[in-house]
Amino acid sequence: MRRCWWLSLGGSLVLALGAVPEARSEVVIDTIDFQQTDLDLAVSYLIAKAEEQTGQKISGLRVDLEGALNDSAVSLKLNRVPWAEAMRYTCELAGATWRKQGNVILYGPSADLQRMKLQRGKIQTGPGSERNEARLAAMKLNRVAFSNSSLEEVAEYLRLMGNELLQKQPGGSDQTFNVLIKENVANPVATRAVSLNLEDISFSELLHYATGLVGCRYRIDARAVVIGEAEDLGRPPGGPLRPSGPIFQQLAATRINAIDIPAGTSVREFLEAVQTLGGVNGITLTEDAVAASRLAMENVTALELVRYFNEASGTAFRLDANAFVITDDPAVPKKPKPPETLTTGPVSGNTSNGLGFDP
């Protein structure tokens, strides 16, 4: 597992500081003398100068999906130059560009910054997602940093920290925050490395940057955020669009406090857990499908859990009169398998099949 570190100061909801001032021309750098200076260090110096004169916290984030600027160095000597001009010259000399987004300065190849901008476009969300969207925008961290962390580790941090913040809100004990990864068979998602260091950041912005830096997207559902490739998130889990009947009602009424399904869990093992938790009959017509990523969730219905397992395993389901049936999904040409390098967090609780859950 890649080593990672993160930090949240205060562990509470905080008010956002103002954005980087539009009138950056009022910020003047007295002296710049870069002699083959690493681009990241040069940008950090300019940001520090802007913070000195504005009194605001500003974060810098290199958006460089292919590592094109890893060895970029800048030589530049100027006196009494406006901050925006200094930033422009510094980036141009490295073959990059820059723009500001809230209190974050983004810099990198022009194509990557454009991709990050387009990444903000909303992926279709499920019913009841509006409240979750509002929560993501309202929850803020004083500081968060990841150093070469896997996206799986980032997702786990977001899940744990999100639930910690929610518990401190009025009525927060009844709320939960789930973050899942929808794995891609051909191009694994969970192991992609994320490095960033941001201050005064909302969960919405953090998700935007963390996923955008590794070419992913995220979808907001009623009780979960799902991270993955855009084409995977845009395809809903295989199953009836408007489920109905007694099995649907039973699945929808069964609330699961917590469950941790490791990557590699088979359909049969999953059915055993659902039957144990909800007393709902389940049958499988596919034997070789497994969950390609971990499903660690709290406060979900059995119906939601079935849908997310379908997403993770590339399967579909139907609702018969006396049981729900998991089958192959014709829209998925090849069912997912967990990447060999995928790691999962510790499983809480134990059952005979290795699943952890709290009914």
C-alpha positions in Angstrom: 0.0 0.0 0.0 1.3 3.4 -0.8 2.2 5.6 2.1 -0.1 8.5 2.6 -0.7 11.3 5.1 -3.5 13.7 5.8 -4.3 16.4 8.3 -7.5 18.1 9.4 -7.1 21.0 11.8 -9.9 21.5 14.2 -12.0 18.7 12.9 -15.1 20.9 12.5 -17.1 22.8 10.0 -15.4 26.1 9.2 -16.4 29.2 7.2 -14.7 29.5 3.7 -12.2 32.2 3.3 -12.7 34.6 0.4 -11.4 33.7 -3.0 -8.1 34.9 -4.4 -8.7 38.6 -5.2 -9.6 39.4 -8.7 -7.5 42.5 -8.5 -4.2 40.6 -8.5 -2.5 43.4 -10.3 -2.5 45.2 -7.0 -0.1 42.6 -5.7 3.4 43.5 -6.8 6.5 41.2 -6.4 9.5 43.3 -5.6 12.1 40.8 -6.8 12.1 37.5 -8.6 15.3 35.7 -9.3 14.7 32.1 -10.4 17.8 30.2 -11.5 16.8 26.8 -12.9 14.2 26.7 -10.1 11.8 23.8 -10.0 8.4 24.9 -11.3 6.6 23.8 -8.1 9.0 25.7 -5.9 8.7 28.8 -8.1 4.9 28.7 -7.9 5.0 28.1 -4.1 7.2 31.3 -3.8 4.8 33.4 -5.8 1.8 32.1 -3.8 3.6 32.9 -0.5 4.2 36.4 -1.7 0.5 36.8 -2.6 -0.5 35.5 0.9 1.8 38.0 2.5 0.1 40.9 0.8 -3.5 39.8 0.8 -3.6 38.0 4.2 -5.5 35.1 2.6 -4.8 31.4 2.5 -4.1 30.3 -1.1 -3.4 26.7 -2.2 -1.4 25.7 -5.3 -2.3 22.6 -7.3 -0.3 21.2 -10.3 -2.7 19.5 -12.7 -0.4 17.3 -14.8 -2.0 14.0 -15.7 1.0 12.6 -17.7 3.8 14.1 -15.6 4.9 16.4 -18.5 6.2 19.0 -16.0 8.0 16.7 -13.6 11.5 18.0 -14.7 10.5 21.6 -15.5 12.8 24.3 -14.3 12.4 28.1 -14.6 15.0 30.9 -15.0 13.5 34.3 -14.5 14.7 37.7 -13.1 12.3 40.6 -12.7 11.8 43.6 -10.4 8.5 45.3 -9.4 6.3 43.0 -11.5 2.5 42.5 -10.9 1.7 39.1 -9.4 -0.4 37.9 -12.3 2.3 38.7 -14.8 4.9 37.0 -12.7 2.7 33.9 -12.6 2.1 34.0 -16.4 5.8 34.3 -17.2 6.7 31.5 -14.8 4.2 29.1 -16.3 4.9 30.0 -19.9 8.6 29.3 -19.4 7.7 25.8 -18.2 5.2 25.2 -21.1 2.3 25.5 -18.7 -0.6 27.8 -18.0 -2.6 28.7 -14.9 -6.0 29.9 -13.6 -7.6 30.4 -10.3 -10.6 28.5 -8.9 -11.9 29.8 -5.6 -8.8 30.0 -3.3 -6.9 27.5 -5.3 -4.3 28.3 -8.1 -4.3 25.6 -10.7 -1.3 25.3 -13.0 -0.2 22.8 -15.6 -0.4 21.9 -19.3 -3.2 23.8 -21.0 -5.0 20.6 -22.1 -5.0 19.2 -18.5 -6.4 22.4 -17.1 -9.1 22.4 -19.7 -9.9 18.7 -18.9 -10.1 19.6 -15.2 -12.6 22.4 -16.1 -14.8 20.0 -18.1 -14.5 17.4 -15.3 -16.7 19.7 -13.2 -19.6 19.0 -15.5 -22.2 17.1 -13.5 -22.8 13.4 -14.0 -26.4 12.4 -13.8 -27.3 11.7 -10.2 -29.9 9.5 -8.6 -33.2 10.3 -6.8 -32.7 12.2 -3.5 -29.2 13.3 -4.3 -29.8 17.0 -3.9 -29.5 16.9 -0.1 -26.2 15.0 -0.4 -24.9 17.6 -2.9 -25.7 20.4 -0.4 -23.9 18.5 2.4 -20.8 18.1 0.2 -20.7 21.8 -0.4 -21.3 22.7 3.3 -18.7 20.3 4.8 -15.3 22.0 4.9 -11.8 21.0 6.1 -9.2 23.5 7.4 -6.5 21.5 5.6 -6.0 18.2 3.8 -2.9 16.7 2.2 -2.3 13.5 0.3 1.2 12.4 -0.7 1.2 9.7 -3.4 -1.9 8.2 -1.9 -4.0 5.6 -3.8 -7.5 6.8 -4.7 -8.8 3.9 -2.5 -7.0 5.5 0.5 -8.5 8.9 -0.5 -12.0 7.5 -0.6 -11.6 5.8 2.8 -10.3 9.1 4.3 -13.3 11.0 2.8 -15.7 8.4 4.2 -14.2 8.5 7.7 -13.8 12.3 7.9 -17.2 12.9 6.4 -18.9 10.8 9.0 -16.9 12.4 11.8 -18.0 15.9 10.6 -21.6 14.8 10.3 -21.7 13.5 13.8 -20.9 17.0 15.1 -23.9 18.6 13.3 -27.3 18.8 14.9 -29.1 15.6 14.1 -25.9 14.2 12.7 -26.2 10.9 14.4 -28.9 10.0 11.9 -26.8 10.9 8.9 -24.1 9.0 7.1 -21.5 9.6 4.4 -20.5 6.7 2.0 -17.8 6.9 -0.6 -17.4 4.0 -3.1 -15.1 3.2 -6.0 -16.6 1.7 -9.2 -13.6 -0.3 -10.5 -12.7 -0.5 -14.2 -11.5 -3.8 -15.5 -9.3 -2.5 -18.3 -8.0 0.6 -16.5 -7.9 0.2 -12.7 -9.1 3.2 -10.7 -8.5 2.4 -7.0 -4.7 2.3 -7.3 -4.2 5.6 -9.1 -2.0 8.0 -7.0 -3.1 11.4 -5.7 -0.9 14.1 -4.3 -2.3 17.4 -3.2 -2.1 19.9 -0.3 -5.2 22.2 0.1 -6.5 24.6 2.8 -10.1 25.7 3.5 -11.6 23.3 1.1 -15.1 21.9 0.8 -15.8 18.2 0.3 -17.2 19.1 -3.2 -14.0 20.8 -4.2 -11.8 18.1 -2.7 -13.7 15.4 -4.6 -13.4 17.5 -7.8 -9.6 17.9 -7.4 -8.8 14.4 -6.1 -10.7 12.7 -8.9 -9.7 15.2 -11.7 -6.0 14.8 -10.9 -6.2 11.1 -11.9 -8.7 11.4 -14.7 -11.7 10.1 -12.9 -15.2 11.5 -12.2 -17.7 11.1 -9.3 -21.4 10.7 -9.1 -23.6 11.8 -6.2 -26.4 9.5 -5.0 -28.8 9.9 -2.1 -26.5 8.3 0.4 -23.2 7.7 -1.4 -20.6 9.2 -3.7 -19.3 6.8 -6.3 -15.9 7.4 -7.9 -14.9 5.9 -11.3 -14.5 6.4 -15.0 -17.1 8.7 -16.6 -18.4 6.0 -18.9 -18.8 3.6 -16.0 -20.6 6.1 -13.7 -23.0 7.1 -16.5 -24.4 3.6 -16.8 -26.8 2.7 -14.0 -26.7 -0.7 -12.3 -28.5 -3.4 -14.2 -32.0 -3.9 -12.9 -35.6 -2.7 -13.1 -35.9 1.1 -13.5 -39.1 1.2 -11.5 -39.0 -1.8 -9.2 -42.2 -2.9 -7.4 -43.7 -5.9 -5.7 -43.3 -7.5 -2.2 -39.6 -8.3 -2.6 -38.9 -4.7 -3.5 -40.8 -3.5 -0.5 -38.9 -5.9 1.7 -35.5 -4.8 0.3 -36.4 -1.1 0.5 -37.6 -1.5 4.1 -34.6 -3.4 5.4 -32.0 -0.9 6.8 -28.4 -2.0 7.3 -26.4 -0.1 9.9 -23.0 -1.0 8.5 -21.5 -3.5 6.1 -18.0 -4.0 4.7 -17.8 -6.2 1.6 -14.2 -6.8 0.6 -13.1 -6.7 -3.1 -13.3 -10.3 -4.4 -16.5 -11.2 -2.7 -18.5 -13.6 -4.8 -22.2 -13.3 -5.6 -23.0 -16.3 -3.5 -21.2 -14.8 -0.5 -23.0 -11.5 -1.0 -26.4 -13.3 -1.1 -25.6 -15.1 2.1 -24.9 -11.7 3.9 -28.1 -10.1 2.5 -30.2 -13.1 3.5 -28.7 -13.0 7.0 -29.3 -9.3 7.4 -32.7 -8.9 5.9 -34.2 -12.3 5.7 -34.8 -11.7 2.0 -34.6 -14.6 -0.5 -31.9 -14.2 -3.1 -30.8 -16.5 -6.0 -27.9 -16.2 -8.3 -27.8 -17.3 -12.0 -24.1 -16.3 -12.4 -21.3 -18.0 -10.5 -18.2 -16.3 -11.7 -18.9 -12.6 -10.8 -17.1 -10.9 -7.9 -17.1 -7.4 -6.4 -14.2 -5.6 -8.1 -13.9 -3.1 -5.3 -14.7 -2.8 -1.7 -18.2 -1.7 -0.5 -17.9 -0.2 3.0 -21.3 1.4 3.7 -23.4 2.6 6.6 -27.1 3.3 6.9 -28.2 1.9 3.6 -31.2 -0.2 2.5 -30.8 -3.7 1.3 -32.1 -2.5 -2.1 -29.4 0.1 -2.4 -26.8 -2.5 -1.4 -27.9 -4.8 -4.1 -27.7 -2.1 -6.7 -24.2 -1.1 -5.6 -23.1 -4.7 -5.6 -24.4 -5.0 -9.2 -22.2 -2.0 -10.1 -19.2 -3.5 -8.4 -19.6 -6.9 -10.0 -21.0 -6.1 -13.4 -24.2 -8.0 -12.8 -27.9 -7.2 -12.9 -31.0 -8.2 -10.9 -34.7 -8.9 -11.2 -37.4 -9.0 -8.7 -39.6 -12.1 -8.7 -42.6 -12.8 -6.5 -40.6 -14.6 -3.7 -37.0 -13.7 -4.3 -34.6 -11.3 -6.0 -32.4 -12.9 -8.7 -28.9 -11.8 -9.7 -27.9 -12.5 -13.3 -25.4 -11.5 -15.9 -25.8 -8.0 -17.1 -25.9 -8.0 -21.0 -24.7 -4.4 -21.0 -21.4 -5.5 -19.4 -19.3 -7.6 -21.9 -16.8 -8.7 -19.3 -17.5 -9.0 -15.6 -15.1 -7.2 -13.4 -12.3 -8.9 -11.5 -10.4 -7.2 -8.6 -6.9 -5.9 -9.7 -4.1 -8.0 -8.2 -2.6 -4.9 -6.6 -5.9 -3.8 -5.0 -5.7 -3.5 -1.2 -8.7 -3.2 1.1 -9.0 -1.8 4.6 -9.7 -3.9 7.7 -13.0 -5.6 7.8 -15.2 -4.8 10.9 -16.8 -7.9 12.4 -16.7 -11.5 11.1 -18.9 -14.0 9.5 -18.2 -17.4 8.2 -17.6 -16.0 4.7 -15.4 -13.1 5.8 -17.9 -10.3 5.4 -18.2 -7.8 8.2 -21.6 -6.3 9.0 -23.7 -4.8 11.8 -27.4 -5.5 11.4 
